[in-house]
């Protein structure tokens, strides 16, 4: 029987995807699983745009242009203006979700063997996209003690080599929830300009900045205007993960032209999804304000509950809808698996993402987890009950096993 490729066998796995079959087995046994492992919000997608899509006369669902419907791209030009970003339609390429935009960036701006500097922990799927593109991620570590703040300019510059072609960050950050300021982005711009690099910023969570953090788009870094590539998506903004509509935005004409070559190979981004995405942009201000307030409530709940748990290190995330926490355990992966296989509290358990998969440096993140606070506050509170009881039970069991081992 022919074998699959070494390339396919070595694709990095998402830190929680491998736990999904175990979670499904737990559900089959009647256990309720609170999913805090993935950024799939339970917030209702805006209803009016969906109804408008239902009423749209579609005799033939045709291919869209490879770079997206012009009407949608024009609507996006108006959308970005809200953030003082002035664009024209030619700066925007519509993609199949933000994921395709990330992959197109890597395939377009880097050659196999080139390097991208990332701040770890980072969005775990960057590992997989880098693997496909044959490029290497070089990590600069950030730390929970200071809320995963951006490292010094010197620490980042020290990672730049002759093979470095880009810096890639997420702002606000997934998985840490950290917001990077205008001042911090301007500091990155100095390195980018001096070393003639690309700066790719994944801005899919731009609407969700808290505690007075003001979102600043990398597209407003005028000194490196043609070095900047922004990744975007409607998935999180409108709780519409399934329509798979993203964008790559850049003023670099050559990048846009080369991205277009890949875009034409896959023919068309989702046509139906673009219709809905365009409708979602109509009069969405009240919706986004309401959603932001809801995430803020959830954020405070998670942080307050974590603070009360014994020996748990946590911080108050400044944006997105994620929180990283350090638990008093040796292996978060073992703990996350145990939660699904051997634990329940009042018939329920919680599914989390082990932290190690969000790092490139071996050995880091072993005792850390990512919490996606994407459930309503009632369910979120119940999930935190499960976590608190589970931690106490797990630590006691481990201590008992350790004492027994020493006795023997």
Secondary structure, DSSP 4 states (H G I P E B T S, - for coil): -PPPPHHHHTPPPPTTGGGHHHHHHHHHTT-EEEE-SS----SPPPHHHHHHHHHS--SS-PPPPTT--HHHHHHHHHHHHTTT----GGGEEEEEHHHHHHHHHHHHH--TT-EEEEEES--THHHHHHHHHT-EEEEEE--GGGTTPPPPHHHHHTT--TTEEEEEEESS-TTT-PPPPHHHHHHHHHHHHHHT-EEEEE-TTTT-B-TTPPP--GGG-GGGGGGEEEEEESTTTTT-GGG-EEEEEES-HHHHHHHHHHHHHT--S-HHHHHHHHHHTTT-HHHHHHHHHHHHHHHHHHHHHHHTSTT-B-----BTTEEEEE-SSS-HHHHHHHHHHT--BTTEEEE-EEGGGG-SSTTTTTTEEEEE--S-HHHHHHHHHHHHHHHHHHHHHHHHHHHHHHH-
